[in-house]
Each structure stands twice: as C-alpha cells, then as structure tokens.
C-alpha cells in the first residue's frame, strides 16, 4: 500500500493477503443528545482482525472503545458502515440468520457482577445459552458441558449451584468467560475484561485467555485502557480518540515508534519499573481535558491538546497515513 491518505481502504490485519476473520468498514454509531445534538461515539472506524489474532483497542475513557465492540455484535444498531465476519456482512443478515451467527461471536463484559443474572445459579447462567441455541438437548449432557466449562476456567462443578454474589470478582469474571465459551465461538470481544480485577488476578485471567486462544483457535478484540497489558497480549494495536482511530500498527512497532502525539502521550504515562529510566526520562503528560463528543468541531479532534497543532489542524480533518510498514497514523504534521 502506498503512503497516500487512506480514505476508502481498510487496514489489513494479515500481511499474507488472506481474508481476515473480521473486517470493519467505516463503522459509525451516533446517539441523540438533546435537541439537534448528536453524540458521535464511533465516527468512521475501519480495521480488520486475522483469524487467531488479537487486536488491542486502547484509548482514554469515553473514546468509544466499548461502543465499537457492542456495535460489532449488534448490541447497538449501527448508523453507518459494514462489518464482515467470515466474509459475510452481518448487518445485512435477516433476523432468522443472525441467531446462528451469535454462536460464533460472543462478548466478555467489563463488570463481572452486573453482567450475571443474580437470580440464577452459576450453572444456570452457563447453561442458558445452550438452551437458547438448542445445543445438548439432553439435560444431563448440558450439565456435563457446564461442568467442563467450569473446569476450563479454573473452577469446579461444586460451584455450579452457587449464586454470583457468593464469588469473588475474579471468580465471577471466570464465570463470564465460561458463559462466553459455552457456544464454541471463534471470535470474542473482551470489553475491559480485567479492569475490575486485582493485578495478580488480571495476570491469571489474561494468561488463561491466551491459553484458550492457542487451544481453541480464538480471535480477540481486546478492549482496554491498560497499555502494558496490550503490549503483552495483542498482535496489533489500534488507538482511539474521541470516536476516531488515530493510530494503528503491529504492537511491537507501534510501542517502539509511536507516531501520533496522542499515542506518545499515552505511552509516556505507562509506569516503567526501572529507576534508572525514570531518572533520565520525563513523562510528556497530556494537557487539557478531552473535548465533548457532541457535535465535534471540524478539524483534528486532538488539536486543542496537541503540542504540534497548527491552524491547519483546526480546519482540516486528518486521515490515516502509512508512516511505516503496516503502521498508520492520522496526523497532518507527520
């Protein structure tokens, strides 16, 4: 691909040219925010994820990361764009054909308590998707599947008769993962799946997800604000700011050579456990507040906080440009 501005193209996730498992083209999701006002939560986002890969989607709170994941899975209806899963535009599927597709696409939610029905036992929570999709019609087989899933996530069959409030946060998130895996999906949206957990539990859950990816050939969209964790788990990283994508690249390359000033600011804020490094490096903290996503002004949405901003940035909207092999950034001053 040339270094020209990327307006109508989708970032490839696989260098070998194979069709990606998931391809998102110009996705938009807007919410009404009062009279003649629109909150542009996701405003023209494009990316793709290769089979068996992990894309880390990062950015500050309120940038639209969660809305991207929910809109992909049609928990929100999109206001524009297309999502292709295994080559099929899922937004054009009739309702009767969407249900089988949901078996392949599942979500691990951020809050491991709010996402579990408090009136169901853990066994009933994990068993519910099996009933809805008519899998394991024999009750005894369904219960064996529930026990198998519990053991996969580090729990045991005795936990099946307990209610969510009887578990710790880490255990509840394991239940959520077991429920997401119940239908043997190929794609998981992990929406801040570790943010509510203790640091030691975060490592356990992430290692478990990576093991499942190898063993079950899963593909992940890993949504988080923890950049150090993304570096550990993701093959590619996409950086969002105020509903738009400002940078994308192979994770190692993006972390080693961040191009967009917003990405540079985010990475500068990541703690480094090296006293010598900390003595010689001064973090370039981001200045100012995130502007409102309601009826955003023309031009670059980051310009009011950007040390490189010029008058051109206030009137011209930057498009993603290739700044290196497989590395794109949306900045007019690169």
DOMAR-863131 format. One record per residue (C-alpha): residue in one letter; x, y, z. Coordinates in steps of 0.1 Angstrom, whole numbers. Example, Ala and Ser with C-alpha at 12.3 -4.5 7.8 and 13.67 -1.06 7.14 Angstrom:
# DOMAR-863131
("A", (123, -45, 78))
("S", (137, -11, 71))
***
This chain:
# DOMAR-863131
("X", (0, 0, 0))
("X", (13, 35, -8))
("X", (19, 62, 17))
("X", (-11, 81, 3))
("X", (-40, 91, 25))
("X", (-62, 61, 34))
("X", (-98, 72, 29))
("X", (-117, 43, 13))
("X", (-94, 14, 23))
("X", (-95, -9, 54))
("X", (-63, -16, 73))
("X", (-53, -52, 67))
("X", (-46, -74, 97))
("X", (-27, -101, 78))
("X", (3, -94, 57))
("X", (-1, -126, 37))
("X", (-33, -113, 20))
("X", (-57, -138, 34))
("X", (-92, -127, 41))
("X", (-94, -116, 78))
("X", (-119, -132, 101))
("X", (-134, -98, 110))
("X", (-134, -67, 88))
("X", (-150, -34, 99))
("X", (-155, -7, 73))
("X", (-164, 29, 82))
("X", (-184, 20, 113))
("X", (-205, 47, 128))
("X", (-226, 48, 159))
("X", (-243, 81, 170))
("X", (-266, 88, 200))
("X", (-291, 116, 202))
("X", (-280, 141, 229))
("X", (-308, 166, 230))
("X", (-324, 189, 205))
("X", (-303, 189, 173))
("X", (-273, 175, 191))
("X", (-256, 142, 183))
("X", (-230, 123, 203))
("X", (-207, 107, 178))
("X", (-194, 78, 199))
("X", (-179, 60, 169))
("X", (-173, 81, 138))
("X", (-159, 62, 108))
("X", (-138, 34, 122))
("X", (-121, 8, 100))
("X", (-100, -22, 109))
("X", (-97, -59, 104))
("X", (-85, -89, 125))
("X", (-69, -120, 112))
("X", (-80, -154, 123))
("X", (-63, -164, 155))
("X", (-50, -129, 162))
("X", (-57, -103, 189))
("X", (-63, -66, 182))
("X", (-59, -44, 212))
("X", (-82, -14, 211))
("X", (-70, 14, 235))
("X", (-78, 49, 245))
("X", (-90, 71, 273))
("X", (-124, 65, 289))
("X", (-152, 78, 267))
("X", (-133, 75, 234))
("X", (-158, 49, 221))
("X", (-140, 16, 226))
("X", (-169, -2, 242))
("X", (-193, 12, 217))
("X", (-172, -3, 189))
("X", (-174, -38, 205))
("X", (-211, -36, 212))
("X", (-219, -23, 177))
("X", (-199, -50, 161))
("X", (-220, -76, 179))
("X", (-252, -57, 171))
("X", (-260, -49, 208))
("X", (-263, -15, 193))
("X", (-276, -9, 158))
("X", (-250, 9, 136))
("X", (-256, 43, 120))
("X", (-233, 35, 91))
("X", (-207, 12, 78))
("X", (-204, -26, 75))
("X", (-190, -55, 95))
("X", (-179, -86, 76))
("X", (-175, -118, 96))
("X", (-160, -147, 76))
("X", (-168, -127, 45))
("X", (-205, -121, 54))
("X", (-219, -86, 60))
("X", (-236, -94, 93))
("X", (-256, -61, 92))
("X", (-275, -74, 62))
("X", (-284, -108, 77))
("X", (-322, -113, 82))
("X", (-332, -118, 118))
("X", (-336, -156, 114))
("X", (-300, -159, 102))
("X", (-285, -137, 129))
("X", (-291, -162, 158))
("X", (-267, -188, 144))
("X", (-241, -161, 138))
("X", (-242, -152, 175))
("X", (-228, -187, 183))
("X", (-196, -176, 167))
("X", (-194, -141, 182))
("X", (-195, -136, 219))
("X", (-186, -110, 245))
("X", (-169, -109, 279))
("X", (-183, -79, 297))
("X", (-164, -54, 318))
("X", (-184, -58, 351))
("X", (-183, -94, 362))
("X", (-212, -88, 386))
("X", (-237, -67, 366))
("X", (-234, -90, 336))
("X", (-245, -121, 355))
("X", (-282, -127, 365))
("X", (-282, -126, 403))
("X", (-313, -148, 404))
("X", (-296, -176, 385))
("X", (-271, -201, 398))
("X", (-238, -202, 380))
("X", (-248, -235, 364))
("X", (-280, -219, 351))
("X", (-261, -189, 338))
("X", (-237, -210, 318))
("X", (-264, -234, 307))
("X", (-288, -207, 294))
("X", (-270, -201, 260))
("X", (-270, -238, 254))
("X", (-308, -239, 259))
("X", (-314, -208, 237))
("X", (-295, -223, 208))
("X", (-308, -258, 212))
("X", (-274, -274, 220))
("X", (-271, -305, 241))
("X", (-309, -312, 242))
("X", (-303, -338, 269))
("X", (-303, -322, 303))
("X", (-276, -345, 316))
("X", (-254, -336, 287))
("X", (-259, -299, 292))
("X", (-249, -303, 329))
("X", (-217, -321, 319))
("X", (-209, -293, 294))
("X", (-214, -268, 322))
("X", (-190, -288, 345))
("X", (-165, -290, 317))
("X", (-166, -252, 311))
("X", (-162, -245, 348))
("X", (-131, -267, 350))
("X", (-117, -250, 319))
("X", (-118, -216, 337))
("X", (-103, -229, 369))
("X", (-135, -236, 389))
("X", (-151, -269, 397))
("X", (-186, -285, 394))
("X", (-195, -277, 430))
("X", (-196, -240, 420))
("X", (-225, -247, 396))
("X", (-250, -245, 425))
("X", (-238, -212, 439))
("X", (-251, -177, 430))
("X", (-229, -149, 416))
("X", (-228, -129, 449))
("X", (-210, -159, 465))
("X", (-179, -154, 443))
("X", (-150, -130, 443))
("X", (-146, -106, 414))
("X", (-120, -128, 397))
("X", (-142, -159, 400))
("X", (-172, -140, 386))
("X", (-152, -130, 356))
("X", (-142, -166, 351))
("X", (-179, -175, 351))
("X", (-184, -148, 324))
("X", (-157, -163, 303))
("X", (-172, -197, 307))
("X", (-205, -184, 295))
("X", (-189, -168, 265))
("X", (-172, -200, 256))
("X", (-203, -222, 260))
("X", (-213, -220, 223))
("X", (-178, -227, 210))
("X", (-173, -192, 194))
("X", (-144, -183, 171))
("X", (-144, -145, 180))
("X", (-146, -129, 214))
("X", (-149, -92, 223))
("X", (-132, -88, 256))
("X", (-145, -54, 269))
("X", (-123, -42, 297))
("X", (-124, -78, 309))
("X", (-97, -74, 335))
("X", (-101, -37, 346))
("X", (-122, -46, 377))
("X", (-98, -72, 389))
("X", (-68, -72, 413))
("X", (-34, -70, 395))
("X", (-24, -106, 404))
("X", (-58, -119, 392))
("X", (-55, -98, 360))
("X", (-24, -118, 351))
("X", (-41, -151, 357))
("X", (-71, -142, 336))
("X", (-50, -128, 307))
("X", (-28, -159, 307))
("X", (-60, -181, 307))
("X", (-73, -161, 277))
("X", (-40, -166, 258))
("X", (-41, -203, 265))
("X", (-77, -206, 252))
("X", (-66, -187, 221))
("X", (-40, -213, 214))
("X", (-61, -243, 223))
("X", (-94, -232, 208))
("X", (-81, -211, 179))
("X", (-99, -180, 191))
("X", (-97, -144, 177))
("X", (-100, -115, 201))
("X", (-109, -78, 201))
("X", (-93, -68, 234))
("X", (-106, -35, 246))
("X", (-87, -19, 274))
("X", (-71, 12, 288))
("X", (-41, -8, 301))
("X", (-14, -3, 275))
("X", (11, -25, 293))
("X", (-13, -54, 291))
("X", (-20, -48, 254))
("X", (17, -50, 247))
("X", (17, -84, 263))
("X", (-14, -99, 246))
("X", (-21, -81, 213))
("X", (-6, -88, 178))
("X", (-19, -54, 165))
("X", (-29, -22, 184))
("X", (-54, 4, 174))
("X", (-56, 38, 193))
("X", (-89, 56, 195))
("X", (-95, 92, 204))
("X", (-130, 108, 207))
("X", (-147, 83, 184))
("X", (-120, 81, 157))
("X", (-89, 60, 151))
("X", (-57, 80, 153))
("X", (-31, 52, 150))
("X", (-28, 15, 141))
("X", (1, -9, 137))
("X", (18, -41, 147))
("X", (21, -39, 185))
("X", (59, -40, 188))
("X", (63, -14, 161))
("X", (37, 10, 175))
("X", (52, 8, 210))
("X", (87, 13, 198))
("X", (79, 41, 173))
("X", (46, 58, 182))
("X", (38, 84, 156))
("X", (7, 102, 168))
("X", (12, 127, 196))
("X", (-17, 112, 215))
("X", (-2, 78, 213))
("X", (31, 92, 225))
("X", (14, 108, 255))
("X", (-4, 76, 264))
("X", (27, 55, 263))
("X", (47, 82, 282))
("X", (22, 77, 311))
("X", (28, 40, 314))
("X", (48, 32, 346))
("X", (82, 17, 340))
("X", (98, -4, 368))
("X", (133, 9, 361))
("X", (147, 36, 385))
("X", (175, 45, 360))
("X", (150, 50, 332))
("X", (127, 72, 354))
("X", (156, 94, 365))
("X", (165, 102, 329))
("X", (131, 104, 312))
("X", (104, 130, 319))
("X", (68, 119, 311))
("X", (51, 141, 285))
("X", (17, 141, 301))
("X", (-13, 150, 280))
("X", (-25, 185, 287))
("X", (-61, 197, 289))
("X", (-94, 179, 290))
("X", (-110, 156, 265))
("X", (-135, 177, 245))
("X", (-171, 168, 242))
("X", (-180, 142, 215))
("X", (-213, 160, 210))
("X", (-213, 178, 176))
("X", (-174, 178, 174))
("X", (-158, 208, 157))
("X", (-142, 205, 123))
("X", (-105, 196, 120))
("X", (-84, 173, 142))
("X", (-102, 164, 174))
("X", (-69, 163, 193))
("X", (-57, 197, 182))
("X", (-66, 216, 214))
("X", (-44, 192, 234))
("X", (-16, 187, 208))
("X", (18, 203, 211))
("X", (22, 202, 173))
("X", (-11, 218, 164))
("X", (-12, 244, 137))
("X", (-40, 265, 122))
("X", (-44, 238, 95))
("X", (-52, 213, 122))
("X", (-83, 233, 132))
("X", (-99, 232, 98))
("X", (-87, 200, 81))
("X", (-96, 165, 93))
("X", (-65, 142, 92))
("X", (-68, 108, 75))
("X", (-48, 77, 84))
("X", (-15, 77, 65))
("X", (10, 50, 63))
("X", (41, 61, 82))
("X", (59, 27, 81))
("X", (54, -8, 71))
("X", (19, -18, 84))
("X", (19, 14, 106))
("X", (-7, 42, 101))
("X", (-13, 74, 119))
("X", (-38, 103, 114))
("X", (-18, 134, 119))
("X", (-13, 163, 95))
("X", (22, 171, 109))
("X", (40, 138, 103))
***
